[in-house]
Amino acid sequence: MMLMEEPDIQVEVAYARADEQKIIALTVKQGTTVLEAARASGIVDYFPQIDLDTAKLGIFGKVVLNPAQQVVRAGERVEIYRPLIADPKEVRKLRAQRAKQNRSAEDAQLAGEEKPGGAP
């Protein structure tokens, strides 16, 4: 019995920093996992700080829970996510507090500019 070789498929692997991004198109065998595609892309040569064993990986913006087992399909883009520097909930809370303080300061400034009694 003759074994059929898996056909090749086209995929992309992407990584982005604030100052630089890279998308690498590559051909892999059908049945390749998300993690295998990331490794095969050679993206670590461009961004040595990436640790593919610990980095979160995803496909088109959705995190893949087990990249060593999930198979990538033709045309998919594997994304390598950077760790978060700050908790998004905390950032939103701080931004709301600053906006409230700015509004209070503007209101106080406007109140100080008004002349008492309406006379010039």
ROSE-4610 file (N, C-alpha, C; in Angstrom, 1 decimal, always signed):
// ROSE-4610
residu = [M/M/M/M/M/M/L/L/L/M/M/M/E/E/E/E/E/E/P/P/P/D/D/D/I/I/I/Q/Q/Q/V/V/V/E/E/E/V/V/V/A/A/A/Y/Y/Y/A/A/A/R/R/R/A/A/A/D/D/D/E/E/E/Q/Q/Q/K/K/K/I/I/I/I/I/I/A/A/A/L/L/L/T/T/T/V/V/V/K/K/K/Q/Q/Q/G/G/G/T/T/T/T/T/T/V/V/V/L/L/L/E/E/E/A/A/A/A/A/A/R/R/R/A/A/A/S/S/S/G/G/G/I/I/I/V/V/V/D/D/D/Y/Y/Y/F/F/F/P/P/P/Q/Q/Q/I/I/I/D/D/D/L/L/L/D/D/D/T/T/T/A/A/A/K/K/K/L/L/L/G/G/G/I/I/I/F/F/F/G/G/G/K/K/K/V/V/V/V/V/V/L/L/L/N/N/N/P/P/P/A/A/A/Q/Q/Q/Q/Q/Q/V/V/V/V/V/V/R/R/R/A/A/A/G/G/G/E/E/E/R/R/R/V/V/V/E/E/E/I/I/I/Y/Y/Y/R/R/R/P/P/P/L/L/L/I/I/I/A/A/A/D/D/D/P/P/P/K/K/K/E/E/E/V/V/V/R/R/R/K/K/K/L/L/L/R/R/R/A/A/A/Q/Q/Q/R/R/R/A/A/A/K/K/K/Q/Q/Q/N/N/N/R/R/R/S/S/S/A/A/A/E/E/E/D/D/D/A/A/A/Q/Q/Q/L/L/L/A/A/A/G/G/G/E/E/E/E/E/E/K/K/K/P/P/P/G/G/G/G/G/G/A/A/A/P/P/P]
num = [1/1/1/2/2/2/3/3/3/4/4/4/5/5/5/6/6/6/7/7/7/8/8/8/9/9/9/10/10/10/11/11/11/12/12/12/13/13/13/14/14/14/15/15/15/16/16/16/17/17/17/18/18/18/19/19/19/20/20/20/21/21/21/22/22/22/23/23/23/24/24/24/25/25/25/26/26/26/27/27/27/28/28/28/29/29/29/30/30/30/31/31/31/32/32/32/33/33/33/34/34/34/35/35/35/36/36/36/37/37/37/38/38/38/39/39/39/40/40/40/41/41/41/42/42/42/43/43/43/44/44/44/45/45/45/46/46/46/47/47/47/48/48/48/49/49/49/50/50/50/51/51/51/52/52/52/53/53/53/54/54/54/55/55/55/56/56/56/57/57/57/58/58/58/59/59/59/60/60/60/61/61/61/62/62/62/63/63/63/64/64/64/65/65/65/66/66/66/67/67/67/68/68/68/69/69/69/70/70/70/71/71/71/72/72/72/73/73/73/74/74/74/75/75/75/76/76/76/77/77/77/78/78/78/79/79/79/80/80/80/81/81/81/82/82/82/83/83/83/84/84/84/85/85/85/86/86/86/87/87/87/88/88/88/89/89/89/90/90/90/91/91/91/92/92/92/93/93/93/94/94/94/95/95/95/96/96/96/97/97/97/98/98/98/99/99/99/100/100/100/101/101/101/102/102/102/103/103/103/104/104/104/105/105/105/106/106/106/107/107/107/108/108/108/109/109/109/110/110/110/111/111/111/112/112/112/113/113/113/114/114/114/115/115/115/116/116/116/117/117/117/118/118/118/119/119/119/120/120/120]
x = [+0.8/+0.0/+0.9/+0.6/+1.4/+0.8/+1.7/+1.2/+1.1/+0.1/-0.1/+0.6/+1.4/+2.0/+1.0/+1.1/+0.2/+0.4/-0.6/-0.4/+0.1/+0.7/+1.2/+0.1/+0.1/-0.8/+0.0/-0.7/-0.1/-0.7/+0.2/-0.2/+0.7/+0.3/+1.2/+1.4/+2.6/+2.9/+3.2/+2.5/+2.7/+3.1/+3.9/+4.3/+4.4/+4.0/+4.1/+4.5/+5.4/+5.8/+5.3/+5.4/+4.9/+5.7/+7.0/+7.8/+8.1/+7.7/+8.0/+7.0/+6.7/+5.8/+6.4/+6.0/+6.5/+5.4/+5.1/+4.2/+5.0/+5.1/+5.9/+5.0/+4.9/+4.1/+5.0/+4.4/+5.2/+4.3/+4.9/+4.2/+4.6/+3.5/+3.7/+2.9/+3.1/+2.3/+1.0/+0.0/-1.4/-1.2/-1.8/-1.6/-0.6/+0.0/+1.0/+0.2/+0.8/+0.1/+0.5/-0.3/-0.1/+1.4/+1.8/+3.2/+4.2/+4.0/+5.0/+5.1/+4.0/+4.0/+4.8/+4.6/+5.3/+6.8/+7.2/+8.6/+9.2/+8.4/+8.9/+9.1/+8.4/+8.4/+9.8/+10.5/+11.8/+11.6/+10.4/+10.2/+11.1/+11.5/+12.4/+13.7/+14.1/+15.4/+15.2/+14.0/+13.8/+13.5/+12.9/+12.5/+13.0/+14.3/+14.9/+14.2/+13.5/+12.9/+11.7/+11.2/+10.0/+10.4/+9.6/+9.8/+8.5/+8.6/+7.4/+6.8/+7.6/+7.1/+6.2/+6.3/+5.5/+4.6/+4.8/+4.0/+2.6/+1.7/+0.3/+0.2/-0.4/-0.5/-2.0/-2.3/-3.7/-3.9/-5.1/-5.4/-6.4/-6.1/-7.0/-7.6/-6.8/-7.3/-7.9/-8.0/-8.5/-7.4/-7.3/-6.2/-6.5/-5.4/-5.5/-5.1/-5.9/-5.7/-4.5/-4.4/-3.4/-2.7/-1.8/-1.1/-0.3/+0.1/+0.9/+0.1/-1.3/-2.2/-3.1/-3.5/-4.4/-3.7/-4.4/-3.8/-4.2/-3.3/-3.5/-4.1/-5.0/-5.6/-5.1/-5.3/-4.8/-5.4/-4.5/-4.9/-5.0/-4.8/-4.8/-3.6/-3.8/-2.6/-2.4/-1.3/-0.9/-0.3/-0.8/-0.4/+0.3/+1.4/+2.2/+1.9/+1.4/+1.0/+2.0/+2.3/+3.2/+2.5/+3.2/+2.6/+2.1/+1.0/+0.5/+1.4/+1.6/+2.5/+1.6/+0.4/-0.6/-1.9/-2.6/-3.9/-4.9/-5.6/-6.5/-7.6/-8.1/-9.1/-8.5/-7.3/-6.7/-6.4/-6.0/-5.7/-7.0/-8.1/-9.4/-9.8/-9.6/-10.0/-9.2/-7.9/-7.0/-7.4/-7.7/-8.1/-9.4/-10.3/-11.6/-11.4/-10.5/-10.2/-9.6/-8.6/-8.0/-9.0/-9.9/-10.9/-11.8/-12.2/-13.0/-12.3/-11.0/-10.2/-10.1/-9.9/-9.8/-11.1/-12.2/-13.5/-13.7/-13.4/-13.6/-12.7/-11.5/-10.6/-11.1/-11.6/-12.2/-13.5/-14.3/-15.5/-15.1/-14.1/-13.7/-13.1/-12.4/-11.8/-12.9/-13.9/-15.0/-15.8/-16.0/-16.7/-15.9/-14.6/-13.8/-13.8/-14.1/-14.1/-15.4/-16.5/-17.8/-17.8/-18.3/-18.4/-19.6/-19.5/-20.6/-21.6/-22.9/-24.0/-24.2/-23.4/-23.6/-23.2/-22.6/-22.2/-20.7/-20.4/-19.0/-18.1]
y = [-1.2/+0.0/+1.2/+2.2/+3.4/+4.5/+5.2/+6.3/+7.5/+8.3/+9.6/+10.6/+11.5/+12.6/+13.7/+14.3/+15.4/+16.6/+17.2/+18.3/+19.6/+20.5/+21.7/+22.7/+23.6/+24.7/+26.0/+27.1/+28.4/+29.0/+29.5/+30.1/+31.4/+32.2/+33.3/+33.3/+33.8/+34.0/+35.4/+36.0/+37.5/+37.8/+38.8/+39.3/+40.8/+41.6/+43.0/+43.6/+44.6/+45.4/+46.8/+47.7/+49.1/+49.7/+49.3/+50.0/+49.2/+47.9/+47.0/+45.9/+45.4/+44.2/+43.4/+42.1/+41.2/+40.2/+40.0/+38.9/+38.1/+36.8/+35.9/+34.9/+34.8/+33.8/+32.6/+31.4/+30.2/+29.0/+28.0/+26.8/+25.7/+25.0/+23.9/+22.7/+21.6/+20.4/+20.5/+20.1/+20.0/+19.1/+19.5/+18.7/+19.4/+20.4/+21.2/+21.9/+21.9/+22.6/+24.0/+24.8/+26.2/+26.5/+25.8/+25.9/+25.6/+24.5/+24.1/+25.1/+25.7/+26.8/+28.0/+28.4/+29.5/+29.2/+28.0/+27.6/+27.6/+27.0/+26.9/+28.3/+29.3/+30.6/+31.3/+30.9/+31.6/+33.0/+33.3/+34.6/+35.0/+34.0/+34.2/+34.8/+34.5/+35.1/+36.6/+37.1/+38.6/+39.2/+38.4/+38.9/+37.8/+37.9/+36.8/+36.8/+37.8/+37.9/+37.0/+36.5/+35.6/+34.2/+33.8/+32.4/+31.6/+30.9/+30.2/+29.2/+28.7/+27.7/+28.4/+29.7/+30.3/+31.4/+31.9/+32.9/+32.4/+33.3/+33.0/+33.1/+32.1/+32.1/+32.2/+32.7/+32.8/+32.7/+32.6/+32.7/+33.8/+34.8/+35.9/+36.5/+36.8/+37.5/+36.6/+35.3/+34.5/+33.6/+33.6/+32.8/+31.3/+30.6/+29.1/+28.5/+27.7/+27.2/+26.2/+25.4/+24.4/+24.4/+25.3/+25.5/+24.3/+23.5/+22.3/+21.2/+21.3/+20.3/+20.8/+22.1/+22.6/+22.7/+22.1/+22.2/+23.5/+24.0/+25.3/+24.9/+25.7/+25.5/+26.4/+26.1/+26.9/+28.3/+29.3/+30.7/+31.4/+30.6/+31.2/+32.0/+32.9/+33.7/+33.4/+32.8/+32.5/+33.8/+34.2/+35.5/+35.1/+35.8/+35.6/+36.8/+36.7/+37.8/+38.1/+39.4/+39.9/+39.9/+39.7/+39.7/+41.1/+41.3/+42.6/+43.2/+44.5/+45.3/+45.7/+46.1/+46.5/+45.8/+45.7/+45.1/+46.1/+45.6/+46.6/+47.2/+46.5/+47.0/+48.2/+48.0/+49.1/+50.3/+50.1/+51.2/+52.0/+51.3/+52.0/+52.8/+52.2/+52.8/+54.1/+54.0/+55.2/+56.3/+55.9/+56.8/+57.5/+56.8/+57.4/+58.4/+58.0/+58.9/+60.2/+60.1/+61.3/+62.2/+61.6/+62.4/+63.1/+62.5/+63.1/+64.3/+64.1/+65.2/+66.3/+66.0/+67.1/+67.9/+67.2/+67.8/+68.7/+68.2/+69.0/+70.3/+70.2/+71.3/+72.3/+71.9/+72.8/+73.5/+72.7/+73.3/+74.4/+74.1/+75.1/+76.4/+76.2/+77.3/+78.2/+77.5/+78.3/+79.0/+78.4/+79.1/+80.3/+80.3/+81.4/+82.5/+82.3/+83.3/+84.1/+83.5/+84.2/+85.3/+86.5/+87.6/+87.5/+87.8/+87.7/+88.8/+88.5/+89.5/+89.8/+89.2/+89.4/+90.8/+91.7/+93.0/+93.0/+93.9/+93.9/+94.6]
z = [+0.0/+0.0/+0.0/-0.9/-1.0/-0.2/+0.6/+1.5/+0.6/+0.8/+0.1/+0.9/+0.2/+0.9/+1.1/+2.3/+2.6/+1.6/+1.1/+0.1/+0.9/+0.2/+0.7/+0.8/+1.8/+2.0/+2.3/+1.9/+2.2/+3.5/+4.4/+5.6/+5.8/+6.8/+7.2/+8.7/+9.1/+10.5/+10.7/+11.7/+12.0/+13.4/+13.5/+14.9/+14.7/+15.8/+15.7/+17.0/+16.9/+18.1/+17.7/+18.7/+18.4/+17.3/+17.1/+16.1/+14.9/+14.9/+13.7/+13.7/+12.5/+12.3/+11.2/+11.2/+10.1/+9.9/+8.6/+8.2/+7.2/+7.6/+6.7/+6.1/+4.8/+4.1/+3.9/+4.1/+3.9/+3.5/+3.0/+2.6/+3.6/+4.1/+5.0/+4.5/+5.1/+4.8/+5.5/+4.8/+5.4/+6.7/+7.8/+9.0/+10.0/+9.5/+10.4/+11.5/+12.7/+13.8/+13.8/+14.5/+14.7/+15.2/+16.2/+16.7/+15.7/+15.0/+14.0/+12.8/+12.5/+11.4/+11.9/+13.2/+13.7/+13.7/+14.1/+14.1/+12.7/+11.8/+10.4/+9.7/+10.2/+9.6/+9.7/+10.8/+11.1/+11.7/+12.2/+12.7/+13.9/+14.6/+15.7/+15.3/+14.0/+13.5/+13.4/+13.2/+13.1/+14.5/+15.4/+16.7/+17.7/+18.1/+19.0/+20.4/+20.8/+22.1/+22.2/+21.1/+21.1/+21.6/+22.6/+23.1/+22.6/+21.6/+21.0/+21.9/+22.9/+23.8/+24.9/+25.1/+26.1/+25.6/+24.3/+23.8/+23.5/+23.6/+23.2/+21.7/+21.0/+19.6/+19.3/+18.1/+17.7/+16.2/+15.7/+14.3/+14.1/+13.3/+13.0/+14.2/+15.2/+16.4/+17.5/+17.3/+18.3/+18.9/+20.2/+20.8/+20.6/+20.3/+20.2/+21.5/+22.1/+23.4/+23.4/+22.4/+22.3/+21.0/+20.8/+19.4/+19.0/+20.0/+19.6/+19.0/+19.2/+18.7/+17.6/+17.6/+16.6/+15.3/+14.2/+12.9/+12.2/+11.5/+10.7/+9.4/+8.9/+7.6/+6.5/+5.3/+4.2/+4.3/+4.1/+4.1/+5.5/+6.5/+7.9/+8.2/+9.1/+9.6/+11.1/+11.4/+12.7/+13.3/+14.5/+15.1/+16.4/+16.7/+17.9/+18.7/+19.9/+20.8/+21.8/+22.0/+23.0/+24.3/+25.4/+26.7/+27.0/+27.8/+28.1/+29.1/+29.0/+29.9/+31.1/+30.8/+31.8/+31.7/+32.8/+32.8/+32.2/+31.1/+30.4/+31.2/+32.2/+33.1/+33.9/+34.4/+35.2/+34.4/+33.1/+32.2/+32.0/+31.7/+31.5/+32.7/+33.9/+35.2/+35.4/+35.1/+35.3/+34.3/+33.0/+32.0/+32.4/+33.0/+33.4/+34.5/+35.5/+36.6/+36.1/+35.2/+34.6/+33.9/+33.1/+32.4/+33.3/+34.4/+35.4/+36.1/+36.4/+37.0/+36.1/+34.8/+33.8/+33.7/+33.7/+33.6/+34.8/+36.0/+37.2/+37.2/+36.7/+36.6/+35.6/+34.5/+33.5/+34.0/+34.8/+35.3/+36.4/+37.2/+38.2/+37.5/+36.4/+35.7/+35.1/+34.5/+33.9/+35.0/+36.1/+37.2/+37.7/+37.7/+38.1/+37.1/+35.9/+34.8/+34.8/+35.4/+35.4/+36.4/+36.1/+37.0/+37.9/+39.2/+40.0/+39.7/+39.7/+39.5/+38.1/+37.2/+35.7/+35.3/+36.1/+35.7/+35.2/+34.2/+33.8/+34.7]
